[in-house]
Amino acid sequence: MQRTLRTYEERWSRKESLVWHESNPSGEVETLRSENVELRRRLRRRAVTIRAQGVVMALVPCSSAHAKDFLADLADHCGLTVRDVARALVGALEGRPLTAKMQRELGSAVVRLKDGAPA
């Protein structure tokens, strides 16, 4: 299959054409669809982490970079992933309780952040 794309630039009254051949359009479409699904999944995962960073920034006035480091530090001390910690913090805002260990580590992480130690 051959496709042609024409663009017109009124400023210069110039016409350009680009011609390409598609050897397997259905395979390319499937590749693009799977890539799209993967990117959407990553955005959903990242949204939770970004929201948790906002929570940290609101509770302990700090920059986004410090909030990100704070979440990583908390995850290390709790033995969890950053995503799991982020989900727990966002869940706490929605009324779900934090585990006792996470509550302890959260308090310690806030003290470390306020003292200026690396989060």
C-alpha positions in Angstrom: 0.0 0.0 0.0 1.3 3.4 -0.9 0.4 6.6 1.0 1.1 10.2 0.1 1.1 13.1 2.5 1.1 16.6 1.0 1.7 19.8 3.0 1.1 23.3 1.8 3.0 26.3 3.1 1.1 29.4 2.1 4.0 31.7 3.1 6.3 30.3 0.6 3.8 28.9 -1.9 5.7 25.7 -1.8 4.3 22.2 -2.0 6.0 19.1 -0.5 5.1 15.5 -0.8 6.2 12.5 1.3 5.6 9.0 -0.1 6.1 5.9 1.9 5.2 2.2 1.5 3.7 0.1 4.2 4.8 -3.4 4.1 2.6 -4.7 7.0 0.2 -2.1 8.2 -1.7 -4.5 10.4 1.5 -5.5 12.3 2.4 -1.8 12.8 -1.1 -1.1 14.0 -0.9 -3.9 16.6 2.5 -2.7 17.7 1.2 0.8 18.2 -1.9 -0.5 20.0 0.2 -2.5 22.5 2.6 0.5 23.0 -0.5 2.7 23.7 -1.8 0.2 26.2 1.6 0.1 28.0 1.9 3.9 28.1 -1.6 4.2 29.5 -0.7 1.7 32.2 2.4 3.6 33.1 0.5 6.8 33.3 -2.0 5.3 35.7 0.8 3.9 37.9 2.6 7.2 37.9 -0.6 9.2 38.8 -0.7 7.5 42.2 3.0 8.4 42.9 2.5 12.0 41.8 -0.6 12.3 44.0 1.4 10.9 47.0 4.2 13.4 46.3 1.6 16.1 46.5 0.4 14.8 49.8 3.9 14.8 51.2 4.4 18.4 49.8 1.2 19.5 51.5 2.0 17.9 54.9 5.7 18.7 55.1 6.4 21.8 53.0 9.1 20.7 50.6 10.0 20.5 46.9 8.8 17.8 44.6 12.3 16.3 44.5 12.4 16.1 48.3 8.9 14.5 48.3 10.1 11.9 45.8 13.1 11.2 47.9 10.9 11.0 51.0 8.7 8.4 49.3 11.8 6.4 48.3 13.2 6.6 51.8 10.0 5.5 53.3 9.7 2.6 50.9 13.2 1.5 51.7 12.6 1.5 55.5 9.2 -0.3 55.1 10.6 -2.9 52.7 8.1 -1.9 50.0 8.1 -0.4 46.6 7.6 3.3 46.1 4.3 2.6 44.3 3.0 0.5 47.3 3.9 3.3 49.7 2.2 5.9 47.4 -0.9 3.8 47.3 -0.9 3.4 51.1 -0.6 7.2 51.6 -3.3 8.0 49.1 -5.4 5.3 50.7 -4.9 6.9 54.1 -6.4 10.1 52.7 -9.4 8.1 51.6 -9.9 6.6 55.1 -7.9 3.3 54.9 -5.5 2.9 57.9 -1.8 2.6 57.5 0.0 -0.4 59.0 1.7 0.1 62.3 5.1 -0.2 60.8 4.4 2.3 58.1 3.0 4.8 60.7 6.3 4.4 62.7 8.5 4.8 59.6 6.4 7.7 58.4 7.0 9.6 61.6 10.7 8.9 61.4 10.9 9.9 57.8 9.2 13.2 58.5 11.7 13.9 61.3 14.6 13.1 59.0 13.1 15.4 56.3 12.5 18.3 58.7 16.0 17.9 60.2 17.4 18.4 56.8 19.0 14.9 56.6 18.7 13.2 53.3 15.2 11.8 53.0 
